[in-house]
Amino acid sequence: MQEPTKSEKNQRVVTFLNRDEVDFLDKMGKDAIFSTGTKLSRAKLIAWLVDILKGLNISGENLKTEKDLEDRIMQVIKQIENTNQPR
């Protein structure tokens, strides 16, 4: 039996975003299509964000608020910046 491809593993997820969040995703998609010709859907952008968090090894452990997540992301970014700075 063949391993399913990534697109075959996709699941539909319903999310509730406010107007500003939807507008932001739409603007990113429009910026991409006008600058590169590539159409990016809201779903694709959200999936990429999830993949980025996974790649940064961001976990949900002790995560309670949006601020907790933001702090965790910023901590990883600072670690990457410190690693890439010449000495």
C-alpha positions in Angstrom: 0.0 0.0 0.0 1.3 3.4 -1.0 1.9 6.2 1.6 -0.8 8.9 1.1 0.6 12.2 -0.3 0.4 15.3 1.8 -2.6 16.6 -0.1 -4.4 13.3 0.5 -3.8 13.7 4.2 -5.4 17.1 4.4 -8.4 17.6 6.6 -11.0 20.3 6.5 -10.9 22.6 9.5 -13.4 25.3 10.2 -12.0 28.4 11.9 -13.6 31.6 13.1 -11.5 34.7 12.3 -12.5 38.3 12.8 -12.7 40.8 9.9 -9.1 42.1 10.4 -7.7 38.6 10.4 -9.6 37.6 7.2 -8.6 40.9 5.6 -4.9 40.3 6.4 -5.0 36.8 4.9 -6.7 38.2 1.8 -4.2 41.0 1.5 -1.3 38.5 1.7 -3.0 36.4 -1.0 -3.5 39.5 -3.3 0.1 40.7 -2.7 1.3 37.2 -3.8 -0.8 37.0 -6.9 0.1 40.5 -8.1 3.8 40.2 -7.3 4.4 36.5 -8.4 1.3 35.3 -10.1 0.9 32.6 -7.5 -2.6 32.3 -6.0 -2.5 31.7 -2.2 -5.7 30.7 -0.5 -6.4 31.5 3.1 -6.3 27.8 3.9 -2.8 27.5 2.3 -1.5 30.5 4.3 -2.8 29.0 7.5 -1.4 25.6 6.7 2.0 27.2 6.1 1.9 29.0 9.4 1.2 25.7 11.1 4.1 24.1 9.3 6.4 27.0 10.3 5.4 26.6 14.0 6.1 22.9 13.7 9.5 23.6 12.1 10.3 26.0 15.0 9.4 23.2 17.5 6.7 25.4 19.1 4.6 23.2 21.4 1.4 23.8 23.2 2.9 22.9 26.6 2.0 25.5 29.2 0.4 27.7 26.5 -2.5 29.7 27.8 -2.7 32.9 26.0 -1.9 34.6 22.7 0.9 36.4 24.5 2.4 33.1 25.6 2.5 32.0 22.0 3.9 35.3 20.8 6.6 35.2 23.5 7.6 31.7 22.6 7.9 32.6 18.9 9.9 35.7 19.7 12.2 33.6 21.9 12.9 31.2 19.0 13.5 34.1 16.6 16.0 35.7 19.0 17.8 32.4 19.4 18.1 32.1 15.6 19.3 35.7 15.3 22.0 35.1 18.0 23.1 31.9 16.3 23.5 33.8 13.0 25.4 36.8 14.3 29.1 36.9 13.5 31.4 36.9 16.5 
